[in-house]
Amino acid sequence: SVGWSGAQAIITMIGLRISTSKIQRMRCRLHRAQICQYSKAPLASNTGHFMHHRITGSSSRTLHRFAAESKRLPSLQFGNSVRRFSSLPDHEVLTMPALSPTMEVGTISKWQVAEGDFIESGSVIADVETDKAVVAFEAVDEGYLAKVLQAEGTADIAIGTPVAILVEDKENVAAFKDYMPEDSAAPAAAPASEPAAPAPEPVAAAPAATPAPASAVGASGERIFASPLARSVAAELGIELSQVGAGSGPEGRIVKSDIDRYAASAPAVQQATVATAAAAPAQAAFAAASGPSQDVPLSNMRQTIASRLTTAKREVPHYYLTITCNVDALVNTRAELNERLEKDGVKLSVNDFIVKASALSMAKVPEVNSSFMDTFIRQYDYVDVCVAVATPGGLITPIIPDADRLGLAGISTKVKELATKAKEGGLQPHEYQGGTFTISNLGMFGVDHFSAIINPPQAAIL
């Protein structure tokens, strides 16, 4: 870290024009950020780091080297904005931020400000639909919104893609009326000039063969160690694990990257993959139905749910245990407690008792309150229970933190609060990401029994 004095020296050396108020805000952010090792690779978006390029040390040699490199840069990046130097007035290009750890693309649901409006630091610019919820996109710097580059409803905007232009002076807004971004902070797409691969020759129709499971025992009889994902991919491609050789995982364990590397170098595997892909259209045509229909677009949340549940069902070994309980005493206790709590506006549900009982059970049986981490099992010293909630946009599992330490009234209040926020799209990432155990209850709909899908990396679901 070069400290504040070092940062001031850098700003002076590269001739960066920054207002006094913005200097003060950046100084505050510098206390939370750290200027890291020098590299020509730009920082990932939404890291909160100060400079577009990384530096280390406080020596004059490092500062002069950084200044020399910076003069050849088209921009300096601050958080989710990029400072541009061009023939246009001084401006910042706001880019799509990473609003959740798993977010890859986002949809702008609504712009909260219009072109020409003044934006204060920390105010909400737009509502962005991520893979989990609708999250507020907050401004880092103040200024005037000069140009909206992505209209409301624009879907699948990659992280780092320019979405708006910000200027310091209102008279500069008109200069960006017809502005189009010169480049994007998102990764560049593959060149379109590369020749397309020749179409595979028609293959005679044959009965579809089910891929044989990847053998876990070598030719000599010794056991082959491989991750579940590697076994699944190998089985789909028809690869024998014994053909792959020693893996790159711990103690020679075969992982997915080893299967991918072997598949890329094995012509027979590639031909099998092409044959499988050629059969896919026939399967899709078989599944299609005729007649009047409507196509309902999938939200980012529903696409993520479909992808992750499919992966979980395919790659996580599921087995189901069912018992029947006599809950007469629970029902009677609930009725008595609700009479006593009525004056406080609290009404306990059967599900509140289930959450509490499950949380206490997790504390007593840590083997279930755990996660499978491929090469080890992680047992948690706390119990965070996820409760499945159906929303108009899809299923989401908000978290009841430390549920084993909460009373029934506390659990009831927390569940209702999170369920309301979930249905309104107001959950924050920390309120739905994580958890050590999940409960999905359909009893209130008259369902006696159903088989749920585990929420990885958790070990169980009730």
C-alpha positions in Angstrom: 0.0 0.0 0.0 1.4 3.4 -0.9 -0.9 5.3 1.5 -2.7 8.6 0.9 0.5 10.6 0.2 1.6 8.1 -2.4 -1.8 8.3 -4.0 -1.7 12.1 -4.2 1.7 11.8 -5.9 0.3 9.5 -8.5 -2.7 11.7 -9.2 -0.4 14.7 -9.6 2.1 12.9 -11.9 -0.5 11.6 -14.3 -2.2 14.9 -14.5 -5.6 13.6 -13.4 -8.2 16.3 -13.0 -10.3 15.6 -9.9 -12.5 18.0 -7.9 -11.7 18.6 -4.2 -15.0 16.9 -3.1 -14.2 13.9 -5.2 -10.6 13.8 -3.7 -12.1 13.6 -0.2 -14.5 10.8 -1.2 -11.7 8.8 -2.8 -9.6 9.4 0.3 -12.3 7.8 2.4 -12.5 4.9 0.0 -8.7 4.5 0.2 -9.0 3.7 3.9 -11.2 0.7 2.9 -9.2 -0.3 -0.2 -5.6 -1.4 -0.8 -3.5 -0.6 -3.8 -2.2 -4.1 -4.8 0.7 -5.5 -6.8 1.4 -3.8 -10.1 0.0 -5.6 -13.1 -1.2 -4.7 -16.6 -4.4 -6.8 -16.1 -7.3 -4.6 -15.0 -9.0 -5.3 -11.7 -12.3 -7.1 -11.7 -15.3 -4.9 -11.5 -16.9 -4.0 -8.1 -13.7 -4.8 -6.2 -13.7 -1.4 -4.5 -10.0 -0.9 -5.4 -8.7 2.6 -6.1 -6.7 2.4 -9.4 -7.4 0.7 -12.7 -3.9 -0.8 -12.6 -2.3 -2.3 -9.6 0.9 -1.0 -8.0 3.0 -1.8 -4.9 5.6 0.0 -2.8 6.2 3.7 -2.3 9.5 4.1 -4.1 9.8 6.8 -6.7 10.8 4.1 -9.3 7.4 2.4 -8.9 5.5 5.6 -9.0 7.3 6.8 -12.1 6.8 3.5 -13.8 3.1 3.6 -13.0 2.8 7.1 -14.3 4.5 6.2 -17.6 2.2 3.2 -18.1 -0.9 5.3 -17.2 -0.2 7.9 -19.9 -0.8 5.2 -22.5 -4.1 4.0 -20.8 -7.4 5.0 -22.3 -9.0 5.2 -18.8 -8.6 4.9 -15.1 -11.2 2.7 -13.3 -12.8 3.7 -10.0 -15.1 1.0 -8.6 -17.8 0.4 -11.2 -17.0 3.5 -13.3 -14.3 4.3 -15.8 -12.7 7.7 -16.2 -12.4 8.5 -19.9 -10.0 10.8 -21.7 -11.2 11.8 -25.2 -12.3 14.8 -27.3 -15.5 14.8 -25.3 -15.9 16.6 -22.0 -14.4 14.9 -19.0 -16.8 12.0 -18.0 -17.1 8.6 -16.4 -18.5 5.5 -18.0 -20.6 3.6 -15.4 -20.4 -0.2 -16.0 -22.6 -3.1 -14.9 -21.4 -4.1 -11.4 -21.2 -7.5 -9.9 -24.0 -7.3 -7.3 -23.7 -10.8 -6.1 -20.8 -13.3 -5.9 -22.5 -15.6 -8.5 -23.7 -12.9 -10.9 -22.4 -13.1 -14.5 -25.1 -11.0 -16.3 -27.8 -8.6 -15.1 -31.0 -7.1 -16.4 -31.8 -3.4 -15.8 -35.4 -3.5 -14.4 -35.8 0.2 -13.9 -33.8 3.4 -14.1 -34.4 5.4 -11.0 -32.9 8.6 -12.6 -33.3 10.2 -16.0 -30.8 11.8 -18.3 -29.8 15.3 -17.0 -30.7 14.4 -13.3 -28.1 15.1 -10.6 -26.9 11.9 -8.8 -25.6 12.0 -5.3 -22.9 9.6 -4.1 -24.6 6.6 -2.5 -28.0 7.2 -4.2 -29.7 4.4 -6.2 -29.2 4.8 -10.0 -31.1 1.7 -11.2 -32.7 -1.6 -10.1 -30.8 -4.6 -11.5 -32.2 -8.1 -11.7 -29.4 -10.5 -10.8 -29.5 -14.3 -10.7 -31.0 -14.1 -7.2 -33.0 -10.9 -6.8 -33.6 -7.3 -7.8 -30.7 -5.3 -6.3 -30.2 -1.6 -6.1 -27.3 -0.2 -8.2 -25.8 2.6 -6.1 -23.7 5.5 -7.4 -20.1 5.8 -6.1 -19.5 9.4 -7.3 -21.8 12.4 -7.7 -22.5 14.0 -11.0 -25.1 14.4 -13.7 -26.4 11.5 -15.7 -25.5 12.4 -19.3 -26.5 9.3 -21.2 -28.3 6.0 -20.6 -26.5 3.3 -22.7 -28.7 0.4 -21.8 -32.5 0.8 -21.8 -34.9 -0.5 -19.2 -35.6 -4.2 -19.7 -32.3 -4.9 -21.5 -31.4 -8.4 -20.5 -28.2 -10.4 -20.1 -25.9 -7.4 -19.7 -22.4 -8.8 -18.9 -20.5 -7.5 -15.9 -18.3 -4.6 -16.9 -20.5 -3.5 -19.9 -21.0 0.3 -20.1 -24.5 1.2 -19.0 -24.4 5.0 -18.5 -22.3 8.2 -18.7 -21.7 10.5 -15.7 -20.4 14.1 -16.0 -19.5 16.7 -13.3 -21.0 19.8 -15.0 -24.6 19.9 -16.2 -23.7 22.0 -19.3 -21.7 18.9 -20.5 -24.8 16.7 -20.7 -25.8 17.8 -24.2 -22.4 16.8 -25.6 -23.3 13.1 -25.1 -26.7 13.2 -26.8 -25.5 10.9 -29.6 -22.6 9.2 -27.7 -21.8 5.6 -28.3 -19.2 3.8 -26.2 -15.9 3.2 -28.1 -15.2 0.0 -26.3 -16.5 -2.2 -23.5 -15.0 -3.2 -20.2 -16.4 -6.6 -20.7 -14.2 -9.4 -22.1 -13.8 -9.1 -25.8 -15.7 -11.6 -27.9 -13.9 -14.1 -30.1 -12.9 -12.8 -33.5 -15.7 -13.4 -36.1 -13.1 -13.7 -38.9 -12.1 -17.2 -37.8 -13.2 -19.8 -40.3 -16.2 -21.8 -39.1 -15.6 -25.5 -38.4 -16.8 -27.7 -41.3 -20.2 -29.3 -40.7 -20.0 -32.9 -39.6 -20.9 -35.5 -42.3 -24.3 -37.1 -41.9 -24.3 -40.1 -39.6 -26.7 -43.0 -40.2 -29.4 -43.2 -37.6 -28.7 -45.7 -34.9 -30.3 -46.5 -31.5 -29.1 -44.0 -28.9 -26.7 -45.6 -26.5 -26.6 -44.8 -22.8 -23.1 -43.7 -21.8 -21.4 -46.3 -19.6 -20.5 -45.1 -16.2 -16.9 -44.2 -15.7 -15.2 -47.1 -14.0 -13.6 -46.3 -10.6 -11.3 -49.3 -10.8 -8.2 -49.5 -13.1 -7.2 -52.4 -15.3 -4.8 -53.7 -12.5 -7.6 -53.6 -10.0 -6.5 -50.5 -8.0 -9.1 -47.9 -7.2 -9.1 -44.7 -9.2 -9.8 -41.5 -7.2 -11.9 -38.9 -9.0 -14.3 -36.1 -8.0 -18.1 -36.8 -8.6 -18.2 -34.0 -11.2 -15.2 -35.6 -13.1 -17.0 -39.0 -13.0 -20.2 -37.5 -14.4 -18.5 -35.7 -17.2 -16.4 -38.7 -18.1 -19.5 -40.9 -18.2 -21.3 -38.5 -20.5 -18.3 -38.5 -22.9 -17.7 -42.2 -22.7 -14.2 -41.8 -21.2 -12.7 -44.5 -19.0 -11.0 -42.9 -16.0 -8.1 -45.3 -16.3 -7.3 -43.7 -19.7 -6.9 -40.3 -18.2 -3.9 -41.1 -16.0 -2.9 -39.3 -12.9 -5.1 -36.3 -12.1 -4.1 -32.8 -11.1 -6.0 -32.9 -7.8 -4.7 -33.7 -4.4 -2.7 -37.0 -4.4 -3.4 -37.5 -8.1 -7.2 -37.2 -7.8 -8.8 -36.7 -11.2 -10.9 -33.5 -11.5 -13.1 -32.1 -14.2 -10.2 -30.1 -15.8 -8.3 -33.4 -16.4 -11.3 -34.8 -18.2 -11.6 -31.7 -20.4 -7.9 -31.8 -21.2 -8.1 -35.5 -22.2 -11.3 -35.0 -24.2 -9.7 -32.2 -26.2 -6.8 -34.4 -27.2 -8.8 -37.6 -28.0 -10.3 -37.6 -31.5 -12.6 -40.6 -30.6 -14.1 -38.6 -27.8 -14.6 -35.6 -30.0 -16.4 -37.8 -32.6 -18.6 -39.3 -29.9 -19.5 -35.8 -28.7 -20.4 -34.7 -32.3 -22.6 -37.8 -32.7 -24.4 -37.0 -29.4 -24.9 -33.4 -30.5 -26.3 -34.6 -33.8 -28.9 -36.7 -32.0 -30.0 -33.8 -29.8 -32.3 -32.1 -32.5 -34.2 -35.3 -33.0 -34.8 -35.6 -29.2 -35.9 -31.9 -29.1 -38.3 -32.5 -32.1 -39.7 -35.5 -30.3 -40.5 -33.5 -27.2 -42.1 -30.6 -29.0 -45.9 -30.3 -29.1 -48.0 -28.8 -31.8 -51.0 -26.4 -31.4 -51.5 -22.9 -30.1 -48.9 -21.9 -27.4 -47.2 -19.0 -25.7 -43.5 -18.6 -24.9 -42.9 -17.2 -21.5 -39.4 -15.6 -21.2 -37.3 -16.8 -18.2 -36.1 -14.3 -15.7 -32.4 -14.5 -14.6 -33.5 -16.1 -11.4 -35.5 -18.8 -13.1 -32.6 -19.6 -15.5 -30.3 -19.9 -12.5 -32.7 -22.1 -10.7 -33.1 -24.4 -13.7 -29.4 -24.7 -14.2 -28.4 -25.3 -10.5 -31.2 -27.7 -9.7 -30.4 -29.7 -12.8 -26.7 -29.8 -11.8 -27.5 -30.7 -8.2 -29.9 -33.5 -9.2 -27.4 -35.0 -11.7 -24.2 -34.7 -9.6 -25.3 -35.0 -6.0 -26.2 -38.5 -4.8 -29.7 -38.2 -3.3 -31.3 -40.7 -1.0 -34.6 -40.1 0.9 -35.6 -41.0 4.5 -39.2 -40.6 5.7 -40.9 -41.1 9.1 -44.3 -40.3 10.4 -44.6 -38.2 13.6 -47.5 -37.7 16.0 -47.6 -33.9 16.6 -50.7 -33.6 18.7 -48.6 -32.1 21.6 -47.1 -29.6 19.1 -50.5 -28.5 17.8 -51.8 -28.1 21.4 -48.7 -26.1 22.5 -49.0 -23.9 19.4 -52.6 -23.1 20.2 -51.7 -22.2 23.8 -48.8 -20.0 22.8 -50.8 -18.2 20.1 -53.4 -17.2 22.8 -50.6 -15.7 25.0 -48.9 -14.0 22.1 -52.0 -12.6 20.4 -51.7 -9.3 22.3 -48.1 -8.9 20.8 -49.4 -9.5 17.3 -47.4 -12.8 16.9 -48.9 -15.9 15.4 -46.8 -19.0 15.4 -47.1 -21.5 12.5 -46.3 -25.2 12.4 -43.4 -24.3 10.1 -41.9 -22.1 12.9 -41.8 -25.2 15.2 -40.2 -27.3 12.4 -37.5 -24.6 11.8 -36.7 -24.6 15.6 -36.7 -28.4 15.9 -34.5 -28.7 12.8 -32.0 -26.1 14.1 -31.7 -27.8 17.4 -31.2 -31.2 15.6 -28.4 -29.6 13.5 -26.6 -28.5 16.6 -26.8 -32.0 18.1 -25.8 -33.8 14.9 -23.0 -31.7 13.2 -22.5 -34.4 10.6 -25.7 -33.3 8.9 -25.0 -29.6 9.5 -22.1 -29.8 7.0 -21.0 -29.4 3.4 -19.2 -31.7 1.1 -16.2 -29.8 -0.3 -15.0 -32.4 -2.9 -11.8 -33.3 -0.9 -13.0 -32.8 2.6 -16.2 -32.3 4.7 -16.8 -28.9 6.4 -18.8 -29.1 9.7 -20.3 -25.8 10.8 -20.2 -24.4 14.3 -23.4 -22.4 13.7 -26.8 -23.2 12.3 -28.3 -21.0 9.5 -31.6 -22.5 8.3 -32.8 -21.7 4.8 -36.5 -21.6 4.3 -37.8 -22.0 0.7 -40.2 -19.2 -0.4 -42.1 -19.1 -3.6 -42.1 -15.7 -5.4 -43.5 -14.5 -8.7 -40.0 -14.7 -10.1 -39.1 -18.1 -8.8 -38.0 -20.0 -5.7 -35.6 -18.4 -3.3 -34.3 -19.6 0.1 -33.8 -16.7 2.6 -31.7 -17.5 5.6 -32.7 -17.6 9.3 -29.3 -17.0 11.0 -28.4 -18.7 14.2 -31.9 -20.4 14.2 -30.9 -22.7 17.1 -30.5 -19.7 19.3 -33.7 -17.9 18.4 -37.0 -18.4 20.2 -40.2 -19.4 18.4 -41.5 -15.8 18.3 -38.1 -14.6 16.9 -38.2 -17.3 14.2 -41.8 -16.4 13.3 -41.0 -12.7 13.0 -37.9 -13.3 10.9 -39.5 -15.8 8.5 -42.4 -13.4 7.8 -40.0 -10.4 7.3 -37.8 -12.3 4.9 -40.7 -13.8 3.0 -42.2 -10.4 2.5 -38.9 -9.0 1.2 -38.4 -12.0 -1.0 -41.8 -11.5 -2.7 -41.1 -7.8 -3.2 -37.6 -8.5 -4.6 -35.9 -6.7 -1.7 -33.6 -9.3 -0.3 -29.9 -8.4 0.1 -27.3 -10.9 -1.0 -26.3 -11.8 2.6 -30.0 -12.7 3.3 -30.1 -15.5 0.8 -26.5 -16.7 0.1 -25.1 -19.4 2.3 -27.0 -21.4 4.9 -26.2 -24.8 6.4 -29.6 -26.6 6.0 -32.8 -26.0 4.0 -36.5 -26.6 4.8 -39.1 -26.7 2.0 -42.6 -27.1 3.3 -45.6 -27.8 1.1 -47.9 -29.1 3.9 -50.0 -25.9 3.8 -51.0 -26.9 0.3 -52.3 -30.3 1.2 -49.2 -32.1 0.1 -48.4 -35.2 2.2 -44.9 -36.0 0.8 -42.5 -34.9 -2.0 -38.9 -35.4 -2.9 -36.9 -32.2 -2.7 -33.6 -31.4 -4.4 -30.5 -30.7 -2.2 -29.2 -27.1 -2.2 -25.5 -27.5 -2.7 -23.1 -27.5 -1.0 -25.4 -28.3 1.9 -25.7 -32.0 2.9 -29.5 -32.3 3.4 -32.9 -30.8 2.9 -36.2 -31.4 4.8 
